[in-house]
Amino acid sequence: MLTFSRLRSLQGLQNLVCSVSPLYPSRSYSSSLFGRIGFVGLGNMGSRMADSLIKAGYEVAVHDINHDVMKMFSDKGILTEDSPLKVAETSDVVITMLPSSNHVLDVYTGQNGFLSGFNPLRPWLFIDSSTIDPQTSRKVSAAVSNCSLIDKKDGRKPPAMLDAPVSGGVLAAENGTLTFMTAKICNNLAMAIGMLGVSEAFALGQSLGIAASTLTKIFNSSSARCWSSDTYNPVPGIMDGVPSSRNYIGGFASKLMAKDLNLAAASAKDIGFKCPLTSQAEKIVLGAFSVIWKLFSAIKSASQSSAITVMRQRISPVYSATITLERKSSNPLSKVDLLSPVSGSTI
């Protein structure tokens, strides 16, 4: 497992200090051991993380099932491979950033996965930055540690797999300031509950006639201060450069919050631990999806106008949605944005 480590940029990867248990004692790695880095999973986060490595001067090989994003990297002269196995065969270190546990299992142990070729392996280090359940991480780690290495120089042990999910979102991925951790589920649980609380407080305050800017100053000067108020403010126009001020584009999607809350609830259930706030937060997020899709279905069946905008449709005390429907050709519903928590303002 990777110890909680703040990296100012992904260049810091070369100085990564990690602790791998139980087979691997604490080790420091120099840049000479990294060679080519393979990267699998080029979504919103992964593509930016790979770009940061490329900008830092690392030789990178990439793979994703999205052919468009693969072409984007290929057009920049970056080596693209047609399978995870091919990435592993040409890389010394491999990083994955994938949507779910099933994707991680498939990329590591599935057909044409990292471990589907013959032993021994070329990569001596696998870094999984996906947010997945602990059981899957342990299963993949065990599978990796059962393999041997082609190159055993420098006294290297069997290959290691690090559970290293990240926090900081798309902006931090672009800027190379992600935080790598082993407690991502717990971190995102706290973040989700905190964001719900901050959003509800903004909604209440504005309903009582207090401006969002005033609420922000008060929160950030007192005990309510947190990431959701001072770094990722959910109210449009209060803070530059955050999703709420960019029409909620490029932020942490609500579906990912729902996924992380589900992982937290499942992990708690596995050990018999009661988490009442987790359960309530999960119900709120899942309820938001239900209302969004019911609203969307109603609009789709009722409207054929060229452009319909429903702004900040109130769907719960703390969640809202902006649904933009635009006509393209004969399709009046060509663009649909279902977005993250915003202020509780009514239409």
Secondary structure as the mmCIF struct_conf table of DSSP 4:
data_model
#
loop_
_struct_conf.conf_type_id
_struct_conf.id
_struct_conf.beg_label_comp_id
_struct_conf.beg_label_asym_id
_struct_conf.beg_label_seq_id
_struct_conf.end_label_comp_id
_struct_conf.end_label_asym_id
_struct_conf.end_label_seq_id
HELX_LH_PP_P HELX_LH_PP_P1 LEU A 2 PHE A 4
STRN STRN1 SER A 5 ARG A 6
BEND BEND1 ARG A 8 SER A 9
HELX_RH_3T_P HELX_RH_3T_P1 LEU A 10 ASN A 15
STRN STRN2 VAL A 17 VAL A 20
TURN_TY1_P TURN_TY1_P1 SER A 21 LEU A 23
STRN STRN3 TYR A 24 SER A 28
HELX_RH_3T_P HELX_RH_3T_P2 SER A 31 LEU A 33
TURN_TY1_P TURN_TY1_P2 PHE A 34 PHE A 34
STRN STRN4 ARG A 36 VAL A 40
BEND BEND2 GLY A 43 GLY A 43
HELX_RH_AL_P HELX_RH_AL_P1 ASN A 44 LYS A 55
TURN_TY1_P TURN_TY1_P3 ALA A 56 GLY A 57
STRN STRN5 GLU A 59 HIS A 63
BEND BEND3 ILE A 65 ILE A 65
HELX_RH_AL_P HELX_RH_AL_P2 HIS A 67 ASP A 75
TURN_TY1_P TURN_TY1_P4 LYS A 76 GLY A 77
STRN STRN6 LEU A 79 THR A 80
BEND BEND4 ASP A 82 SER A 83
HELX_RH_AL_P HELX_RH_AL_P3 PRO A 84 GLU A 89
TURN_TY1_P TURN_TY1_P5 THR A 90 THR A 90
BEND BEND5 ASP A 92 ASP A 92
STRN STRN7 VAL A 93 THR A 96
BEND BEND6 PRO A 99 SER A 100
HELX_RH_AL_P HELX_RH_AL_P4 SER A 101 THR A 109
BEND BEND7 GLY A 110 GLY A 110
TURN_TY1_P TURN_TY1_P6 GLN A 111 ASN A 112
BEND BEND8 GLY A 113 GLY A 113
TURN_TY1_P TURN_TY1_P7 PHE A 114 LEU A 115
BEND BEND9 SER A 116 GLY A 117
HELX_LH_PP_P HELX_LH_PP_P2 PHE A 118 PHE A 118
BEND BEND10 ASN A 119 PRO A 120
STRN STRN8 LEU A 121 LEU A 121
BEND BEND11 ARG A 122 ARG A 122
BEND BEND12 TRP A 124 TRP A 124
STRN STRN9 LEU A 125 ASP A 128
BEND BEND13 SER A 130 SER A 130
HELX_RH_AL_P HELX_RH_AL_P5 PRO A 134 SER A 145
TURN_TY1_P TURN_TY1_P8 ASN A 146 ASN A 146
BEND BEND14 CYS A 147 CYS A 147
STRN STRN10 LEU A 149 LEU A 149
BEND BEND15 ILE A 150 ILE A 150
HELX_RH_3T_P HELX_RH_3T_P3 LYS A 153 GLY A 155
BEND BEND16 PRO A 158 PRO A 158
STRN STRN11 ALA A 160 ASP A 163
STRN STRN12 VAL A 166 SER A 167
BEND BEND17 GLY A 168 GLY A 168
HELX_RH_AL_P HELX_RH_AL_P6 GLY A 169 ASN A 175
TURN_TY1_P TURN_TY1_P9 GLY A 176 GLY A 176
HELX_LH_PP_P HELX_LH_PP_P3 LEU A 178 LEU A 178
STRN STRN13 THR A 179 PHE A 180
BEND BEND18 THR A 182 THR A 182
HELX_RH_AL_P HELX_RH_AL_P7 LYS A 184 SER A 207
TURN_TY1_P TURN_TY1_P10 LEU A 208 GLY A 209
HELX_RH_AL_P HELX_RH_AL_P8 ALA A 212 PHE A 219
TURN_TY1_P TURN_TY1_P11 ASN A 220 SER A 221
BEND BEND19 SER A 222 SER A 222
TURN_TY1_P TURN_TY1_P12 SER A 223 ALA A 224
HELX_RH_AL_P HELX_RH_AL_P9 TRP A 227 ASP A 230
TURN_TY1_P TURN_TY1_P13 THR A 231 THR A 231
BEND BEND20 TYR A 232 TYR A 232
BEND BEND21 VAL A 235 VAL A 235
TURN_TY1_P TURN_TY1_P14 PRO A 236 GLY A 237
BEND BEND22 ILE A 238 MET A 239
TURN_TY1_P TURN_TY1_P15 ASP A 240 GLY A 241
BEND BEND23 VAL A 242 VAL A 242
HELX_RH_3T_P HELX_RH_3T_P4 PRO A 243 SER A 245
TURN_TY1_P TURN_TY1_P16 ARG A 246 TYR A 248
BEND BEND24 GLY A 250 GLY A 251
HELX_RH_AL_P HELX_RH_AL_P10 SER A 254 ASP A 270
TURN_TY1_P TURN_TY1_P17 ILE A 271 GLY A 272
HELX_RH_AL_P HELX_RH_AL_P11 PRO A 276 ALA A 302
BEND BEND25 SER A 306 SER A 306
STRN STRN14 ALA A 307 ARG A 314
BEND BEND26 SER A 316 VAL A 318
STRN STRN15 SER A 320 GLU A 326
STRN STRN16 LYS A 328 LYS A 328
TURN_TY1_P TURN_TY1_P18 SER A 329 SER A 330
STRN STRN17 ASN A 331 ASN A 331
TURN_TY1_P TURN_TY1_P19 PRO A 332 LEU A 333
BEND BEND27 SER A 334 SER A 334
#
